[in-house]
Amino acid sequence: MGESREKGAELPPWASARMSKSSEGLYSPTRHVFAADRFSNFISVTDIVSGAHVTTLDFGIRPHVMEMSRDSSMMAVGSPESKWMYFMDLRTLKRQRVDLPSPLFQMFFVPQSTLVAVALRDQVGMIDYSDFSVRIFPRRFDSDQRQALLNTYYSLLFSSFSKSFWVLDEDRPFIYHKDGDSKSDDDWRTIDLSKHIGSGSGLGIGVASTEDDLLAITTDDGSEGLVYFPQQDRILSTGPMRTVGTTNEPMIMPYIDAYTQHVIFADVQGNVALFDLKKGDEKPQRFTVDFSPRFIRTGWLESTWILAGDKGIMFQSFDDPSDRRIDRFRPEIMSVWVTGDSKTALYSLDEWAPQIFRYDIRTRRKLKPIRVRGVTMPAMLRMGSNNSICY
């Protein structure tokens, strides 16, 4: 347990002067896009309605981890390179530094609360930003194979409404679960999935539904994706995914749609597996694409799924697989965000002038891109509103 001792820091004078014209400060969830630079400390704020550059933020750390509350004006920024993080109230522009036992790798805002779940180098816990108190659970998730101080050997999945922690073990096919209602810091349950994973691999990355109904997880070796139903202790498998080659993350982050009706997996070779839980799929629909996927999203009231990656972005109807649009380009996609009304897909690329590219998901029509000022490569996009449970 610990609390930050540092007072909240104000914005630089030039930024404060620019923002003082608005009583809402930077808080405009449906208009303001925050783009974190890949190489510097800067975060550019852009108004996607007017196309204007609003301001550029600098927290003194490279913002590799950046999230925003969906029901308050709070933003949080951290980095695996730093043993502290910052909170910023987008209405008042006040900042607060919070010191941590080790660097931050993941975080999740808890809806209808002032809590943020955090994943550090080898521990997880909660921060309450009403008083910036820190509660880190004593159990450690480490590996005998540790070679670098900053590596993590687990991935945190978090069920936002039930407040449950699900920790995926990279070395073994184990999930460690902590019930959100438990008052004990040491109350962890081990779920052994070894009988379900033919390769014997540990677990990779994944996402949890909001109320513990299901987890979508990958094996660390990229051989398959799994849909796990905790209440029934039941597993659905994609079957074999990648077939050749090695890479650090052979499968990308899986996706659960907002209605928990579709679960989608993909690997970097272009193999895609889609479960339609509404239809009771036990086996997935399989697709292949001729580009390397990096992100999965959904939009336009969950009628369309989006696959984006190196050299392409695809929009495809859930109901009609032939209803597909692919836009091709040379660079790699760095980030994808779907606006809160689910109508517009925003994405950034790793080449050309820094821009936010836009697609109207309803019409599949490309919209005019918006120039991003103050950063060299917008590597991560965030807004205060979003259609997805996967953030």
MARLO-768044 format. One line per field, with one value per residue (C-alpha): residue in one letter; residue number from 1; x negated, z negated, y. Coordinates in steps of 0.05 Angstrom, whole numbers, plus 5000, padded with zeros to 4 digits. Example, Ala and Ser with C-alpha at 12.3 -4.5 7.8 and 13.67 -1.06 7.14 Angstrom:
r = a	s
k = 1	2
east = 4754	4727
up = 4844	4857
north = 4910	4979
# end
This chain:
r = m	g	e	s	r	e	k	g	a	e	l	p	p	w	a	s	a	r	m	s	k	s	s	e	g	l	y	s	p	t	r	h	v	f	a	a	d	r	f	s	n	f	i	s	v	t	d	i	v	s	g	a	h	v	t	t	l	d	f	g	i	r	p	h	v	m	e	m	s	r	d	s	s	m	m	a	v	g	s	p	e	s	k	w	m	y	f	m	d	l	r	t	l	k	r	q	r	v	d	l	p	s	p	l	f	q	m	f	f	v	p	q	s	t	l	v	a	v	a	l	r	d	q	v	g	m	i	d	y	s	d	f	s	v	r	i	f	p	r	r	f	d	s	d	q	r	q	a	l	l	n	t	y	y	s	l	l	f	s	s	f	s	k	s	f	w	v	l	d	e	d	r	p	f	i	y	h	k	d	g	d	s	k	s	d	d	d	w	r	t	i	d	l	s	k	h	i	g	s	g	s	g	l	g	i	g	v	a	s	t	e	d	d	l	l	a	i	t	t	d	d	g	s	e	g	l	v	y	f	p	q	q	d	r	i	l	s	t	g	p	m	r	t	v	g	t	t	n	e	p	m	i	m	p	y	i	d	a	y	t	q	h	v	i	f	a	d	v	q	g	n	v	a	l	f	d	l	k	k	g	d	e	k	p	q	r	f	t	v	d	f	s	p	r	f	i	r	t	g	w	l	e	s	t	w	i	l	a	g	d	k	g	i	m	f	q	s	f	d	d	p	s	d	r	r	i	d	r	f	r	p	e	i	m	s	v	w	v	t	g	d	s	k	t	a	l	y	s	l	d	e	w	a	p	q	i	f	r	y	d	i	r	t	r	r	k	l	k	p	i	r	v	r	g	v	t	m	p	a	m	l	r	m	g	s	n	n	s	i	c	y
k = 1	2	3	4	5	6	7	8	9	10	11	12	13	14	15	16	17	18	19	20	21	22	23	24	25	26	27	28	29	30	31	32	33	34	35	36	37	38	39	40	41	42	43	44	45	46	47	48	49	50	51	52	53	54	55	56	57	58	59	60	61	62	63	64	65	66	67	68	69	70	71	72	73	74	75	76	77	78	79	80	81	82	83	84	85	86	87	88	89	90	91	92	93	94	95	96	97	98	99	100	101	102	103	104	105	106	107	108	109	110	111	112	113	114	115	116	117	118	119	120	121	122	123	124	125	126	127	128	129	130	131	132	133	134	135	136	137	138	139	140	141	142	143	144	145	146	147	148	149	150	151	152	153	154	155	156	157	158	159	160	161	162	163	164	165	166	167	168	169	170	171	172	173	174	175	176	177	178	179	180	181	182	183	184	185	186	187	188	189	190	191	192	193	194	195	196	197	198	199	200	201	202	203	204	205	206	207	208	209	210	211	212	213	214	215	216	217	218	219	220	221	222	223	224	225	226	227	228	229	230	231	232	233	234	235	236	237	238	239	240	241	242	243	244	245	246	247	248	249	250	251	252	253	254	255	256	257	258	259	260	261	262	263	264	265	266	267	268	269	270	271	272	273	274	275	276	277	278	279	280	281	282	283	284	285	286	287	288	289	290	291	292	293	294	295	296	297	298	299	300	301	302	303	304	305	306	307	308	309	310	311	312	313	314	315	316	317	318	319	320	321	322	323	324	325	326	327	328	329	330	331	332	333	334	335	336	337	338	339	340	341	342	343	344	345	346	347	348	349	350	351	352	353	354	355	356	357	358	359	360	361	362	363	364	365	366	367	368	369	370	371	372	373	374	375	376	377	378	379	380	381	382	383	384	385	386	387	388	389	390	391
east = 5000	4975	4995	4963	4933	4928	4976	5016	4978	5009	5004	4951	4973	4983	5029	5067	5080	5107	5153	5179	5229	5270	5304	5298	5222	5204	5265	5304	5313	5345	5298	5228	5180	5116	5058	4997	4931	4890	4822	4832	4869	4922	4997	5033	5106	5147	5220	5246	5308	5271	5204	5168	5108	5129	5065	5004	4993	4927	4926	4850	4856	4868	4943	4942	5002	5059	5132	5193	5255	5320	5363	5318	5267	5206	5148	5088	5020	4962	4903	4865	4804	4825	4844	4898	4959	5002	5076	5106	5176	5195	5244	5199	5133	5103	5052	5031	4969	4977	4915	4916	4875	4855	4871	4942	4960	5036	5095	5171	5220	5276	5344	5387	5330	5265	5223	5170	5144	5069	5019	4947	4884	4904	4963	5034	5078	5125	5117	5173	5168	5215	5155	5100	5090	5055	5072	5025	5039	4979	4981	4928	4934	4863	4822	4760	4742	4736	4679	4696	4720	4777	4808	4875	4891	4966	5025	5082	5154	5205	5281	5300	5369	5354	5284	5254	5179	5159	5084	5057	4993	4944	4904	4961	5033	5060	5109	5107	5174	5190	5264	5280	5322	5266	5238	5175	5112	5090	5154	5133	5160	5120	5155	5116	5129	5074	5124	5152	5086	5054	4988	4977	4965	4974	5025	5015	5063	5138	5200	5255	5328	5355	5390	5346	5388	5330	5257	5225	5152	5094	5040	4971	4944	5000	5026	5099	5149	5196	5265	5271	5337	5319	5387	5393	5318	5327	5279	5287	5225	5209	5170	5100	5083	5013	4975	4905	4855	4841	4857	4864	4940	4964	5037	5065	5111	5177	5243	5311	5366	5407	5466	5422	5449	5387	5316	5261	5189	5135	5061	5008	5009	5080	5119	5185	5234	5302	5351	5424	5449	5518	5524	5492	5428	5385	5337	5315	5325	5256	5230	5163	5140	5081	5052	5024	5077	5061	5128	5200	5258	5334	5380	5445	5487	5447	5468	5397	5330	5265	5197	5138	5064	5004	5026	5101	5165	5227	5300	5345	5418	5433	5496	5468	5395	5397	5411	5338	5296	5220	5178	5105	5044	4969	4957	4974	5034	5013	5080	5155	5212	5286	5326	5378	5436	5403	5408	5336	5271	5208	5138	5066	5008	4933	4914	4932	4950	4982	5057	5121	5153	5228	5280	5356	5373	5446	5429	5359	5337	5269	5272	5222	5163	5147	5076	5046	5000	4947	4927	4885	4923	4992	4982	5043	5112	5160	5226	5271	5326	5321	5368	5324	5318	5247	5214
up = 5000	5015	5038	5082	5044	5104	5113	5177	5233	5278	5354	5385	5390	5465	5458	5399	5436	5496	5454	5409	5462	5447	5381	5398	5407	5451	5434	5497	5505	5573	5605	5575	5599	5558	5600	5563	5600	5611	5600	5553	5490	5529	5533	5586	5576	5639	5649	5701	5715	5733	5750	5705	5662	5590	5551	5539	5471	5440	5376	5377	5395	5460	5459	5478	5432	5438	5420	5407	5365	5403	5350	5319	5341	5316	5360	5338	5370	5354	5384	5375	5371	5308	5236	5234	5272	5279	5273	5305	5296	5366	5338	5289	5323	5255	5255	5201	5201	5168	5150	5162	5137	5209	5279	5308	5367	5368	5336	5338	5313	5272	5294	5244	5195	5183	5189	5239	5243	5258	5281	5261	5278	5234	5191	5201	5159	5155	5152	5125	5158	5108	5061	5106	5057	5084	5065	5096	5082	5053	5100	5155	5226	5249	5286	5275	5346	5330	5368	5371	5313	5353	5382	5358	5359	5352	5382	5343	5365	5326	5322	5313	5280	5235	5220	5229	5243	5292	5298	5356	5342	5400	5378	5360	5385	5320	5306	5237	5217	5162	5150	5150	5087	5047	4990	4983	5021	5024	5048	5116	5152	5203	5266	5302	5378	5394	5416	5468	5500	5543	5552	5477	5487	5434	5447	5486	5488	5484	5463	5412	5418	5369	5323	5322	5374	5420	5435	5504	5497	5541	5528	5521	5580	5625	5640	5623	5592	5536	5513	5439	5402	5328	5300	5341	5342	5417	5474	5549	5592	5658	5678	5708	5725	5751	5787	5801	5775	5707	5680	5612	5616	5669	5651	5642	5586	5593	5592	5559	5588	5544	5540	5524	5586	5628	5611	5663	5666	5718	5727	5762	5822	5839	5810	5777	5734	5716	5665	5671	5601	5618	5666	5616	5656	5627	5686	5714	5784	5816	5861	5891	5913	5955	5905	5835	5783	5722	5694	5691	5678	5690	5707	5733	5678	5681	5751	5779	5758	5776	5787	5794	5803	5849	5917	5907	5868	5879	5863	5865	5847	5794	5830	5900	5908	5981	5958	5952	5966	5963	5967	5984	5969	5959	5885	5821	5779	5711	5676	5689	5651	5663	5639	5585	5634	5671	5738	5751	5751	5737	5750	5755	5798	5787	5850	5884	5848	5779	5792	5766	5823	5821	5848	5846	5824	5847	5919	5921	5949	5934	5903	5908	5860	5805	5795	5726	5698	5644	5654	5706	5705	5672	5645	5599	5606	5548	5536	5476	5512	5548	5572	5548	5483	5503	5472
north = 5000	5070	5138	5190	5248	5296	5353	5358	5393	5444	5448	5493	5566	5563	5503	5531	5596	5560	5516	5571	5592	5529	5514	5440	5442	5383	5342	5329	5254	5255	5306	5302	5248	5239	5213	5188	5194	5131	5164	5223	5244	5282	5270	5311	5330	5339	5361	5311	5354	5418	5385	5435	5420	5433	5425	5381	5348	5325	5284	5274	5200	5164	5149	5075	5062	5112	5103	5146	5136	5127	5160	5213	5265	5227	5205	5163	5157	5110	5073	5008	5053	5090	5072	5125	5146	5208	5222	5283	5311	5335	5386	5421	5403	5384	5328	5280	5236	5168	5128	5052	4993	4976	5002	5001	4955	4954	4991	4989	5042	5011	5040	5078	5084	5121	5057	5037	4965	4964	4911	4924	4885	4825	4848	4874	4919	4979	5054	5098	5166	5198	5202	5170	5113	5051	4979	4927	4854	4816	4756	4760	4733	4722	4671	4630	4650	4724	4755	4829	4872	4904	4841	4815	4741	4748	4786	4816	4809	4850	4844	4916	4910	4850	4877	4808	4799	4744	4733	4691	4654	4658	4597	4549	4539	4570	4627	4659	4689	4739	4753	4827	4820	4788	4830	4788	4808	4735	4703	4674	4613	4573	4548	4494	4492	4441	4387	4436	4457	4404	4441	4448	4522	4576	4631	4694	4753	4762	4800	4787	4804	4855	4806	4743	4708	4691	4701	4703	4682	4660	4609	4639	4598	4623	4553	4567	4614	4594	4618	4600	4602	4604	4588	4524	4509	4501	4514	4528	4525	4558	4496	4506	4578	4598	4543	4569	4620	4650	4718	4751	4756	4706	4719	4788	4811	4774	4812	4806	4850	4897	4849	4788	4753	4748	4729	4739	4713	4727	4714	4755	4707	4728	4669	4691	4651	4679	4649	4670	4655	4680	4621	4574	4562	4506	4513	4579	4608	4611	4666	4685	4754	4774	4824	4817	4834	4876	4899	4874	4921	4926	4983	5011	4980	4916	4900	4903	4876	4909	4877	4925	4912	4918	4943	4939	4951	4909	4922	4861	4848	4796	4775	4773	4754	4775	4846	4865	4927	4927	4991	4977	5018	5009	5027	4990	5010	5035	5043	5038	5071	5067	5128	5121	5124	5065	5102	5123	5084	5124	5097	5120	5095	5090	5129	5194	5258	5247	5240	5209	5171	5161	5114	5119	5048	5053	5072	5041	5108	5138	5207	5263	5251	5301	5325	5313	5367	5360	5287	5251	5185	5177	5107	5103	5136	5145	5182	5189	5151	5084	5029	4971	4930	4913	4974
# end
